[in-house]
C-alpha cells in the first residue's frame, strides 16, 4: 500500500508543479514617440506560459483618434530586429475590433500582411474609440505554427522574465480585407513604443482544473490505487 500511496502523491505533486507555471506581467505609462507622442497613458501586458494566454491593454490620452496598430513582442531585445518568421505580428483594426495575426517578416515596417502574407489567426478584441483597447488571446495555435520556412527559434507571441515590445499605433487608419485577409493598411499619422529587455513581474498561472492532462493523471493514479486495494483484499 505504501508504494501506491507514493505513486499517487508523486502524481499529484507533478500536477501541482506543472500547474504552477508563471504569469509574467509588464506595466508602464511611457507616453510615446513619433507624431503621436505622449499618447499612451497606461500599458499592461501579460503572458501566461501554462495556458499560453497573452493580453495587451492600452489606454490612450484621447487627444487624437487612434484607430489602428501593429504589435510584436518577444522575450529579449527590440522585436523589430528579429529574424524573418521568428515572431508573429498582430494588426489591430479598432473600427471593427478585429485583430489579425501574421508571420512577422523581421523588417522595420508594417508590410508583413503582404510579405510573407501568412495569416495565422483572426480574433476580436475590445476597443474604445480612440481611448484604448484590450487584447486577450489564446496564442497556443499561433505559437505552434511550423513550416519548412519557419525559423528554428520561432517563438510566436510570448515572453518571460524579460519582454521586448514593438508597438506602433495610428490615426486615419484604413484596412482593406479580402475573405478576412488584410490586403492593405494605410494611415495618416503614427506613434510608437519600442523597447527591449524590460524586466517583468512574475506571478503564478491560474490552475486549469478542467485540464485534460490533469484529469487523466489524477484519474490514472486513483485507478491504480483502487486496483491495488482490490488485489490486497
C-alpha positions as CSV (number, residue, x, y, z in Angstrom):
1,X,0.0,0.0,0.0
2,X,2.9,2.3,0.8
3,X,4.2,2.0,-2.8
4,X,0.9,3.0,-4.3
5,X,0.5,5.9,-1.9
6,X,3.9,7.1,-3.0
7,X,2.8,6.9,-6.7
8,X,-0.4,8.8,-6.0
9,X,1.3,11.5,-4.1
10,X,4.0,11.8,-6.7
11,X,1.4,12.1,-9.5
12,X,-0.5,14.8,-7.6
13,X,2.8,16.6,-6.9
14,X,3.6,16.5,-10.6
15,X,0.1,18.0,-11.4
16,X,0.6,20.8,-8.8
17,X,4.1,21.5,-10.0
18,X,3.1,21.7,-13.7
19,X,0.1,23.9,-12.8
20,X,2.2,26.5,-11.0
21,X,3.8,27.9,-14.1
22,X,4.5,31.5,-14.5
23,X,2.3,34.5,-15.2
24,X,4.6,37.4,-16.4
25,X,3.3,41.0,-16.2
26,X,4.8,44.3,-17.5
27,X,3.2,47.6,-16.9
28,X,4.2,51.2,-17.8
29,X,2.9,54.6,-18.6
30,X,5.5,55.7,-21.1
31,X,4.0,58.4,-23.2
32,X,5.3,57.5,-26.7
33,X,7.3,58.6,-29.7
34,X,6.5,59.8,-33.2
35,X,3.9,62.4,-34.2
36,X,1.5,61.0,-31.6
37,X,3.9,61.5,-28.7
38,X,2.7,61.3,-25.1
39,X,-0.4,59.5,-26.3
40,X,-0.2,56.3,-24.1
41,X,-1.3,56.8,-20.5
42,X,-1.2,53.2,-19.4
43,X,0.1,49.9,-21.0
44,X,-0.2,46.5,-19.4
45,X,0.8,43.2,-21.0
46,X,0.8,39.7,-19.6
47,X,1.9,36.2,-20.7
48,X,0.7,33.0,-19.0
49,X,3.1,30.3,-20.0
50,X,0.9,27.5,-18.7
51,X,-2.3,28.4,-20.6
52,X,-0.4,30.2,-23.4
53,X,-2.6,33.3,-23.0
54,X,-1.5,36.7,-24.0
55,X,-3.1,40.0,-23.0
56,X,-2.3,43.6,-24.1
57,X,-4.3,46.5,-22.7
58,X,-3.6,50.1,-23.6
59,X,-5.2,53.4,-22.6
60,X,-4.6,56.5,-24.8
61,X,-5.0,60.1,-23.8
62,X,-7.7,60.7,-26.3
63,X,-6.2,63.9,-27.7
64,X,-6.2,62.2,-31.2
65,X,-8.3,59.4,-32.6
66,X,-6.2,56.2,-32.6
67,X,-7.9,53.7,-34.8
68,X,-5.2,51.1,-35.7
69,X,-2.0,49.5,-34.6
70,X,0.6,46.7,-35.1
71,X,2.3,44.8,-32.4
72,X,5.2,42.4,-31.9
73,X,6.5,41.0,-28.6
74,X,9.4,38.7,-27.6
75,X,11.5,37.7,-24.6
76,X,14.5,39.8,-25.4
77,X,15.7,42.9,-27.3
78,X,13.5,45.1,-29.6
79,X,11.4,42.7,-31.7
80,X,11.8,44.7,-34.9
81,X,15.3,43.3,-35.2
82,X,14.1,39.7,-35.2
83,X,14.8,37.2,-37.9
84,X,12.2,36.5,-40.6
85,X,9.4,34.2,-39.4
86,X,10.9,34.2,-35.9
87,X,7.9,36.0,-34.3
88,X,4.3,36.9,-35.0
89,X,2.8,40.3,-35.7
90,X,-0.7,41.5,-34.6
91,X,-2.6,44.1,-36.7
92,X,-5.5,45.8,-34.8
93,X,-8.4,47.4,-36.7
94,X,-10.1,49.4,-33.9
95,X,-13.0,50.4,-36.1
96,X,-14.1,46.7,-36.4
97,X,-12.4,45.3,-33.3
98,X,-10.6,42.7,-35.4
99,X,-7.1,41.5,-34.6
100,X,-5.3,39.7,-37.4
101,X,-2.0,37.9,-36.6
102,X,0.6,37.2,-39.3
103,X,4.1,35.7,-39.5
104,X,6.4,38.7,-39.0
105,X,9.0,39.3,-41.7
106,X,11.6,40.9,-39.4
107,X,11.5,44.2,-41.2
108,X,11.0,47.7,-39.7
109,X,7.7,48.3,-41.4
110,X,4.0,47.1,-41.5
111,X,4.3,45.0,-44.6
112,X,4.1,41.5,-43.2
113,X,0.5,41.4,-44.4
114,X,2.0,41.1,-47.9
115,X,5.4,39.6,-47.3
116,X,5.2,36.8,-46.4
117,X,1.5,37.4,-46.1
118,X,0.9,34.3,-43.9
119,X,-2.3,34.8,-41.8
120,X,-2.0,32.7,-38.6
121,X,-5.1,33.8,-36.6
122,X,-8.0,36.2,-36.5
123,X,-9.9,37.2,-33.3
124,X,-11.9,40.1,-31.9
125,X,-11.0,42.5,-29.2
126,X,-12.5,45.2,-27.1
127,X,-11.9,48.7,-28.5
128,X,-12.8,52.1,-27.1
129,X,-12.9,54.7,-29.9
130,X,-9.6,56.4,-29.7
131,X,-9.4,55.7,-26.0
132,X,-7.7,52.3,-26.0
133,X,-8.2,48.6,-26.5
134,X,-8.0,45.2,-24.7
135,X,-6.5,42.1,-26.3
136,X,-6.9,38.7,-24.6
137,X,-5.7,35.9,-26.8
138,X,-5.2,32.2,-26.7
139,X,-1.9,32.1,-28.6
140,X,-1.3,28.3,-28.5
141,X,-2.1,27.9,-32.1
142,X,0.0,30.8,-33.2
143,X,2.9,29.6,-31.1
144,X,2.7,26.1,-32.6
145,X,2.9,27.2,-36.2
146,X,5.6,25.4,-38.0
147,X,6.6,25.1,-41.7
148,X,9.8,24.4,-43.6
149,X,10.3,28.2,-43.8
150,X,9.9,28.8,-40.1
151,X,13.0,30.0,-38.2
152,X,14.4,27.3,-35.9
153,X,13.9,29.6,-33.0
154,X,10.3,30.6,-33.9
155,X,8.5,31.9,-30.7
156,X,5.3,33.4,-32.0
157,X,3.8,35.6,-29.2
158,X,5.3,35.1,-25.8
159,X,7.8,36.5,-23.2
160,X,9.1,35.6,-19.8
161,X,11.2,37.5,-17.2
162,X,12.2,39.9,-19.9
163,X,10.0,41.5,-22.6
164,X,10.6,43.4,-25.8
165,X,7.7,45.4,-27.4
166,X,7.4,46.9,-30.9
167,X,4.1,48.7,-30.8
168,X,3.0,51.3,-33.4
169,X,-0.4,52.9,-33.3
170,X,-2.0,55.1,-35.9
171,X,-4.7,57.6,-36.8
172,X,-6.6,57.9,-40.0
173,X,-6.2,54.1,-40.4
174,X,-7.7,52.3,-43.3
175,X,-7.8,48.5,-43.5
176,X,-8.7,46.6,-46.7
177,X,-9.9,42.9,-46.5
178,X,-10.5,40.0,-48.9
179,X,-12.1,37.0,-47.3
180,X,-10.9,38.0,-43.9
181,X,-7.3,38.5,-45.0
182,X,-5.9,42.0,-44.7
183,X,-4.9,43.3,-48.2
184,X,-4.0,46.8,-47.3
185,X,-3.3,49.0,-44.3
186,X,-2.7,52.8,-44.6
187,X,-2.7,55.6,-42.0
188,X,-2.2,59.3,-41.6
189,X,0.0,59.5,-38.6
190,X,1.7,57.1,-36.2
191,X,3.2,56.9,-32.8
192,X,5.2,54.1,-31.2
193,X,6.6,52.4,-28.1
194,X,9.7,50.4,-29.0
195,X,11.7,48.8,-26.2
196,X,13.7,45.7,-25.4
197,X,14.8,43.7,-22.4
198,X,12.3,45.2,-19.9
199,X,12.0,43.2,-16.7
200,X,8.6,41.7,-15.9
201,X,7.0,40.7,-12.6
202,X,6.5,37.0,-12.2
203,X,3.4,35.5,-10.6
204,X,1.7,32.1,-10.7
205,X,-0.5,31.0,-13.6
206,X,-4.0,30.0,-12.5
207,X,-4.7,26.3,-12.3
208,X,-6.9,24.9,-15.0
209,X,-9.0,22.4,-13.0
210,X,-10.6,21.0,-16.2
211,X,-7.3,20.4,-18.0
212,X,-7.5,17.0,-19.7
213,X,-3.9,16.2,-18.8
214,X,-4.6,17.0,-15.2
215,X,-7.7,14.9,-15.0
216,X,-6.1,12.0,-16.8
217,X,-3.1,12.0,-14.5
218,X,-5.1,12.1,-11.3
219,X,-7.6,9.6,-12.7
220,X,-4.9,7.1,-13.5
221,X,-3.3,7.5,-10.1
222,X,-6.7,6.9,-8.4
223,X,-7.4,3.9,-10.6
224,X,-4.0,2.3,-9.8
225,X,-4.6,2.8,-6.1
226,X,-8.1,1.3,-6.3
227,X,-6.8,-1.8,-8.2
228,X,-4.0,-2.2,-5.6
229,X,-6.6,-2.1,-2.8
230,X,-8.8,-4.7,-4.5
231,X,-6.0,-7.1,-5.1
232,X,-4.9,-6.8,-1.5
233,X,-8.3,-7.9,-0.1
